Amino acid sequence: MINQPIRAAHVQVPNGELQIDAYLAEPTGEGPFPGVVVIQEIFGVNSHIRDVTERIAKAGYIAIAPAIYQRQAPGFEVGYTEADIELGRKYKDQTTANELLSDIQATLNYLKTLPNLQPKFGAIGFCFGGHVVYLAATLPDIQATACFYGGAIATMIPGGGAATITRTKDIQGVLYGFFGTEDPLIPNEQVDQIETELQNHQIPHQIFRYKADHGFFCDQRSTYNAEAAQDAWIQVKGLFDQQLRG
């Protein structure tokens, strides 16, 4: 199921009156195929996120990346400059957990309408998207979650309230976490807290720690770490293959 021919398109996901822009990539071969929701960093559904979405499709999944800033900044897509970071964080701070979960559920519902879908679902997210998929792991449809350097899981929740880590008990499936031990944005102690909480609630999980910085999976960032990224990708494919196939 590697390097399948794919097709990709920009689509819109309905969520009530809101139309969410999304990037959809799916294998062209005979299915059905499980679905994977891809959640962006603070930089929008940019070329890196589209590339990840396509890589997942080539591995035999219907992958979709919804724009989680649709309410704040439709069409938002930037790079990795300091100004881009500042702007991305501004929009991140305007999101709420309830709206994010609603938009992801709407995305799952959209996938369910596709004729080639096998109704098993995973999620993968990076940076703020890593935090968001930790939240989304509580949705009943999500059976496998890959959380890449999700910041502030232990200390906050979008929109305010008890930190996202307090929802660990509600996680439905298997969760893999990928963190860099040299990440200045996520203290190692917070990663330990996440792992302890997953253990305490007997959530099936693995936590992978790499000698790497924040954003190590993104080959467009100065903090890219090829060795860590390659290993993490192997783990992600293993997670999805084990939990979503069959």
C-alpha positions as CSV (number, residue, x, y, z in Angstrom):
1,M,0.0,0.0,0.0
2,I,2.9,2.3,-0.6
3,N,3.1,5.1,-3.3
4,Q,-0.3,4.5,-4.6
5,P,-1.4,6.8,-7.4
6,I,-3.5,9.6,-5.9
7,R,-5.7,12.5,-6.8
8,A,-6.0,15.7,-4.8
9,A,-8.4,18.6,-4.7
10,H,-9.5,21.6,-2.7
11,V,-13.0,20.9,-1.3
12,Q,-15.4,22.5,1.1
13,V,-16.7,20.7,4.2
14,P,-20.1,21.9,5.5
15,N,-20.6,22.5,9.2
16,G,-23.9,24.2,9.5
17,E,-23.7,27.6,7.8
18,L,-19.9,27.4,7.8
19,Q,-18.1,26.1,4.8
20,I,-14.6,24.8,5.8
21,D,-11.9,24.9,3.1
22,A,-10.0,21.6,3.1
23,Y,-7.4,19.8,1.0
24,L,-8.4,16.2,0.1
25,A,-6.0,13.5,-1.2
26,E,-7.1,10.0,-2.0
27,P,-5.8,6.9,-3.7
28,T,-7.2,6.4,-7.2
29,G,-7.2,2.6,-6.9
30,E,-10.0,0.3,-5.8
31,G,-10.9,0.8,-2.2
32,P,-12.3,1.1,0.2
33,F,-9.7,3.1,2.2
34,P,-9.7,4.3,5.8
35,G,-9.8,8.0,6.5
36,V,-7.2,10.3,8.1
37,V,-7.7,13.9,9.2
38,V,-4.6,16.0,9.0
39,I,-4.5,19.1,11.3
40,Q,-2.2,22.0,10.4
41,E,0.4,23.9,12.4
42,I,-0.3,27.5,13.2
43,F,0.7,28.3,9.6
44,G,-2.4,27.1,7.8
45,V,-2.9,24.4,5.3
46,N,0.3,25.3,3.6
47,S,2.5,23.3,1.2
48,H,4.0,21.2,4.1
49,I,0.6,20.2,5.3
50,R,-0.6,19.5,1.7
51,D,2.5,17.3,1.2
52,V,1.8,15.3,4.4
53,T,-1.8,14.8,3.3
54,E,-0.6,13.5,-0.1
55,R,2.0,11.2,1.6
56,I,-0.8,9.7,3.7
57,A,-2.9,9.2,0.6
58,K,0.0,7.5,-1.2
59,A,0.1,5.1,1.8
60,G,-3.4,4.0,1.1
61,Y,-5.7,6.3,3.1
62,I,-8.2,9.0,2.2
63,A,-6.6,12.1,3.8
64,I,-8.1,15.5,4.4
65,A,-6.7,18.7,5.9
66,P,-9.4,21.1,7.1
67,A,-8.6,24.8,7.6
68,I,-9.0,25.1,11.4
69,Y,-8.7,28.9,11.1
70,Q,-11.7,29.1,8.7
71,R,-13.6,31.3,11.2
72,Q,-10.7,33.6,11.9
73,A,-8.9,33.9,8.6
74,P,-10.3,32.1,5.5
75,G,-7.5,31.2,3.1
76,F,-4.8,31.7,5.6
77,E,-1.5,30.2,4.6
78,V,2.0,31.4,5.5
79,G,5.6,30.3,5.9
80,Y,7.8,30.2,8.9
81,T,9.1,33.7,9.5
82,E,8.8,35.5,12.8
83,A,6.0,37.6,11.4
84,D,4.3,34.4,10.2
85,I,4.6,32.9,13.7
86,E,3.2,36.0,15.3
87,L,0.2,36.0,13.0
88,G,-0.4,32.2,13.3
89,R,-0.4,32.5,17.1
90,K,-2.9,35.4,17.0
91,Y,-5.4,33.2,15.1
92,K,-4.7,30.2,17.3
93,D,-5.6,32.3,20.4
94,Q,-9.0,33.0,18.8
95,T,-10.0,29.3,18.5
96,T,-12.1,27.4,21.0
97,A,-12.1,23.7,21.8
98,N,-15.8,23.3,21.0
99,E,-15.4,24.9,17.6
100,L,-12.4,22.8,16.7
101,L,-14.1,19.6,17.8
102,S,-17.2,20.6,15.8
103,D,-15.1,21.3,12.7
104,I,-13.2,18.0,13.0
105,Q,-16.5,16.0,13.4
106,A,-17.9,17.8,10.4
107,T,-14.8,16.7,8.5
108,L,-15.3,13.1,9.6
109,N,-18.9,13.3,8.5
110,Y,-17.8,14.6,5.1
111,L,-15.4,11.7,4.7
112,K,-18.3,9.3,5.5
113,T,-20.1,10.6,2.3
114,L,-17.2,9.5,0.0
115,P,-17.9,6.3,-1.9
116,N,-14.4,4.9,-1.5
117,L,-14.2,5.2,2.3
118,Q,-13.8,2.4,4.7
119,P,-15.3,3.9,7.9
120,K,-12.3,3.7,10.2
121,F,-10.6,7.0,11.1
122,G,-7.3,8.3,12.3
123,A,-5.9,11.8,13.0
124,I,-2.5,13.4,12.8
125,G,-1.5,16.9,13.8
126,F,1.5,19.0,14.2
127,C,2.4,21.9,16.6
128,F,-0.9,23.5,17.5
129,G,-2.5,20.8,15.4
130,G,-0.8,18.2,17.7
131,H,-2.7,19.8,20.6
132,V,-5.9,19.8,18.5
133,V,-5.7,16.1,17.6
134,Y,-5.1,15.2,21.3
135,L,-8.5,16.9,21.9
136,A,-10.0,15.2,18.8
137,A,-8.8,11.8,20.1
138,T,-11.8,12.0,22.4
139,L,-14.3,11.8,19.5
140,P,-15.8,8.4,19.2
141,D,-14.9,8.0,15.5
142,I,-11.2,8.5,16.0
143,Q,-9.4,5.1,16.5
144,A,-5.8,6.2,16.1
145,T,-4.1,9.5,16.8
146,A,-0.6,10.7,15.9
147,C,0.2,13.8,18.0
148,F,3.4,15.7,16.9
149,Y,4.9,18.1,19.4
150,G,1.5,19.3,20.6
151,G,2.2,22.3,22.7
152,A,0.6,23.3,26.0
153,I,-1.5,20.1,26.3
154,A,-0.7,20.0,30.0
155,T,-1.4,23.7,30.6
156,M,-4.3,25.1,28.6
157,I,-7.2,24.4,26.3
158,P,-8.2,26.6,23.3
159,G,-10.8,29.1,24.4
160,G,-10.1,28.6,28.1
161,G,-11.0,26.1,30.8
162,A,-9.4,23.1,32.3
163,A,-6.3,22.0,30.4
164,T,-6.7,19.6,27.5
165,I,-4.7,16.9,29.5
166,T,-7.7,16.6,31.8
167,R,-9.7,15.1,28.9
168,T,-7.2,12.2,28.6
169,K,-9.6,9.9,30.2
170,D,-12.0,10.4,27.3
171,I,-9.6,9.3,24.6
172,Q,-11.3,6.6,22.5
173,G,-8.5,4.8,20.6
174,V,-4.7,4.5,20.4
175,L,-2.5,7.6,20.8
176,Y,1.1,8.0,19.7
177,G,3.0,11.1,20.8
178,F,6.1,12.5,19.1
179,F,8.3,15.0,20.9
180,G,11.7,16.6,20.7
181,T,13.8,16.6,23.9
182,E,15.4,19.8,22.7
183,D,12.1,21.6,22.1
184,P,12.1,25.0,23.9
185,L,8.3,25.2,23.6
186,I,7.4,21.9,25.3
187,P,9.3,21.2,28.5
188,N,10.2,17.5,28.9
189,E,8.3,17.6,32.2
190,Q,5.1,18.3,30.3
191,V,5.8,15.3,28.1
192,D,6.2,13.2,31.2
193,Q,2.9,14.5,32.5
194,I,1.1,13.5,29.3
195,E,2.7,10.0,29.5
196,T,1.7,9.6,33.1
197,E,-1.9,10.7,32.4
198,L,-2.2,8.2,29.5
199,Q,-0.8,5.5,31.8
200,N,-3.1,6.4,34.7
201,H,-6.2,6.1,32.5
202,Q,-4.9,3.0,30.7
203,I,-5.1,4.6,27.2
204,P,-3.2,2.5,24.7
205,H,-0.3,4.7,23.7
206,Q,3.4,5.2,22.9
207,I,5.5,8.3,23.5
208,F,8.5,8.8,21.2
209,R,11.2,11.2,22.3
210,Y,13.8,12.3,19.8
211,K,16.9,14.5,20.3
212,A,15.3,17.1,18.2
213,D,13.8,20.6,18.3
214,H,10.2,21.8,17.8
215,G,9.0,21.2,14.2
216,F,11.4,18.4,13.5
217,F,9.1,16.7,11.1
218,C,8.8,19.6,8.7
219,D,11.4,19.7,6.0
220,Q,10.7,23.4,5.3
221,R,11.8,24.5,8.8
222,S,15.3,25.1,10.0
223,T,14.6,22.7,12.9
224,Y,14.0,19.7,10.5
225,N,15.6,16.5,11.7
226,A,15.7,13.9,9.0
227,E,16.5,11.0,11.2
228,A,13.8,11.8,13.7
229,A,11.3,12.5,10.9
230,Q,12.0,9.2,9.1
231,D,11.6,7.2,12.3
232,A,8.4,9.0,13.2
233,W,6.9,8.4,9.8
234,I,7.6,4.6,10.2
235,Q,5.8,4.7,13.5
236,V,2.8,6.7,12.1
237,K,2.3,4.2,9.3
238,G,2.6,1.3,11.7
239,L,-0.1,2.9,13.9
240,F,-2.5,3.6,11.1
241,D,-1.9,0.2,9.5
242,Q,-2.5,-1.7,12.8
243,Q,-5.6,0.3,13.9
244,L,-7.4,1.2,10.7
245,R,-7.0,-1.7,8.3
246,G,-9.1,-4.8,8.2
